[in-house]
Amino acid sequence: MSAFRHMRLDEQTLRELEIFDDTRGGPGLCGLLDRTQTRLGSRILRRKLRSPFVEICDILATQRDLAFLRAHRPSLSARFKAA
């Protein structure tokens, strides 16, 4: 496993990959993906896109976790609303 778990993308790379803004003034990748419900969720997404994982095991774990949350969203939402 690498000593560095995250790749740090510099500003030029973020611009060229159109992560946050596209060259035509559109929303960029982040704007297209961001369906978060809170500002905290949006900040976490931005941080993840700015410094993506390097190791495949970390990427797969994140995908697994997101798939679980998506599959159980209705029941999790009900639990949080009841609390």
C-alpha positions in Angstrom: 0.0 0.0 0.0 1.2 3.5 -0.8 2.2 5.9 2.0 0.1 8.5 0.2 -3.6 7.6 0.2 -4.7 10.7 -1.7 -3.6 12.4 -4.9 -3.4 16.2 -4.5 -4.5 17.9 -7.7 -3.1 21.4 -8.4 -5.3 24.3 -9.6 -4.2 23.9 -13.2 -5.1 20.2 -13.3 -8.5 20.9 -11.7 -9.2 23.6 -14.3 -8.1 21.3 -17.2 -10.2 18.4 -16.0 -13.1 20.8 -15.4 -13.7 19.4 -11.9 -15.3 22.6 -10.5 -16.0 24.8 -13.5 -16.1 23.9 -17.2 -14.4 26.1 -19.8 -17.8 27.3 -21.2 -19.0 28.6 -17.8 -20.9 25.5 -16.8 -20.9 23.7 -13.5 -18.1 21.2 -14.1 -18.0 17.7 -12.7 -18.7 18.7 -9.1 -21.8 20.6 -10.1 -23.1 17.7 -12.0 -22.5 15.2 -9.2 -23.5 17.3 -6.2 -26.9 16.1 -5.1 -26.1 16.5 -1.4 -28.7 17.8 1.0 -26.4 19.9 3.2 -23.5 22.3 3.0 -21.4 19.8 4.9 -22.1 17.1 2.3 -21.2 19.5 -0.5 -17.9 20.4 1.2 -17.0 16.7 1.7 -17.7 16.0 -2.0 -15.5 19.0 -3.1 -12.7 17.7 -0.8 -13.0 14.2 -2.3 -12.9 15.5 -5.8 -9.9 17.8 -5.0 -7.9 14.9 -3.4 -9.1 11.6 -4.8 -7.9 8.2 -3.5 -4.9 6.6 -5.1 -5.3 3.0 -3.9 -7.9 0.8 -5.6 -8.9 -0.7 -2.2 -9.9 2.7 -0.9 -11.8 3.5 -4.1 -13.7 0.2 -4.0 -14.5 0.6 -0.2 -15.9 4.1 -1.0 -18.0 2.6 -3.8 -19.3 -0.2 -1.6 -20.2 2.3 1.2 -22.0 4.6 -1.2 -23.9 1.7 -2.7 -25.1 0.6 0.8 -26.2 4.2 1.6 -28.1 4.5 -1.7 -29.8 1.1 -1.3 -30.8 1.9 2.3 -31.6 5.5 1.9 -35.4 5.4 2.6 -34.9 3.4 5.9 -32.0 5.6 7.0 -33.9 8.8 6.3 -36.8 7.6 8.3 -34.6 6.7 11.2 -32.9 10.2 11.2 -36.2 12.0 11.0 -37.6 10.0 13.9 -34.6 10.8 16.1 
